[in-house]
Amino acid sequence: MPDIAAQARYEQFVELHRGPDTFIMPNAWDGPSALLFKEAGFKSIATSSAAFAATPGRIDGIHAVSRDTHLDHAALLTSVSGLPINGDFGDGCGEAPEDVRATVAAAIARGLTGSESRTPLVTIPTRFVTSMTRFAASRLPENT
């Protein structure tokens, strides 16, 4: 059964990128900050891997926070705010293309609308980019 709310958030996120206006995505670090940003009028928010890692006293960027923990946190912000969420997973996406594919699939399953990682694109092999592009395209609605 398709998640209608997740699809609507995705479409809203796409329109924010296509629209004529610039938009800002503040980084929420917990549920209350996500709600504050929503009440302030932001149309989308992002997670902050550094802020989330610091909350339990961990260091960001050294695999101290698991992929599933990052995804669960981003899903919480989605459920609390109802806004499109761009997930910053830091180093939680994975090293191998299969790991990143699993992260993207898990993010979609949790209702996220976008993600980013600090892995420089120049270090990613072309076949990996091609496989991720195909995977992402297979998840898009037909009319996009």
N, C-alpha and C positions, 0 to 999 in steps of 0.2 A: 504494500500500500504506500503510495507516494506521500511524502511529508509536504503538505500544501504550505504550511508556514515557512518551512525552510526554502521552498521554491520561491515564495514571495520575497524573502530576505535576499536571496540570490539575485532576483530580478532587480530589486531596489539597489543593491550593490553595483550591479552592472550599469544601471542608469546613472548612478552617481559618477561613475567613471566616464560615461559617454556624454553627460550633460555639459552645458556651456559654462557652468560655474565651477570654481575651485572648491574643494571641500577638505575639511580637516578631520582626521581620525585621531582623537586623543587616546592615550594608552590607559585603559582601566586596569587596576591591580586587584580589585575584588568586586563583589556584588554591589556594595554601596556606592563605590566610585562609578561603576557602570550606570547605576540609576541616576547619579548626579549629572553625568554627561548627557544622558537621555533627557532629563528635565531641563538641562541647559540648551537643548535644541540640536545637539549633534545627531546626524542621520546615520552614522556608523561609528563603531569604535574598534580599537585594536587591543590585543593583549600585549603585555610587556613581559618577556621572559626574564629580564633582569629583576623587575619588581616582584614577580611571582617567586623567583628563586630566593630573593633576599628575605621574603616573608618568613620561611622556616629556617633562615640562617645559612642557606646554601649559596654557592658561587655559580653564577650563570656561565654557560659555555663550556663546562667540563663534564657533561653528562650527569650532573648531580640531580637533575629533575628528569624523570622518564618521559618518553613520548606520551604515554597514556595519561600521566598526571597533567601534562600541559594540555592535552586534548580535553580532559575532564574539566579543567579550569576554564578553558575557552567555552565549553558547552554550558557551564554554569553561568557565565556572563551572558551568553545567548538567551538562556531561559529566564534570567532575571530581567534583562533589558528588552528583549524582543527585537533588538537591532541587529543588522548584519555585523558579524564579527570577523575581523581579519586576525588570524592567529599568528603570533610570533612564537615559534617553537624553538628558537635558539638553535641548539645542536640536537634537538629531539626528533629531527626528520629522518635521520639514518644516513649511513655511509653508502650503501649499495642502492642501485636503482629500485630493486624490489622493496627495500625498506622505505624509501621515499614514496613509492607507489602505495604501500600499505598505510603510510601516514596520511596521504591525500584521501584515500578511500575512507579511513577512519574519521577524518575531519569532515568529510561530506556526510557520513553516517550520523555524526553528532550535530549537524546543522550549521557548520561554519561556512562562510561564504568566500574566504580567501585565506592565504597563508604566505608567510615569507620566512626565509632562513638566511643566516649570514654567510652561507657557502657562496663564495664568489663564482659567478657563472663561468669565468675563464677556466676554472678547475673541473668543470663538469664535462665529461665526454659528450660528443655530439650525439651518439646513439642513446645516451641517457636523456638528453633534452628531447630528442625525437620521441622516445617512448613515453615520457611524461606529458608531452604535448598531445600525443594520441590518446593517452588515458584521460586527460582532462577534457579533451574534445568529446570523447565518448560519453561523458557525464553531463554535457550541456544539453539543454532543451533544443529541439530541432530548429526553432525559429530564431536562434541567436546568431 
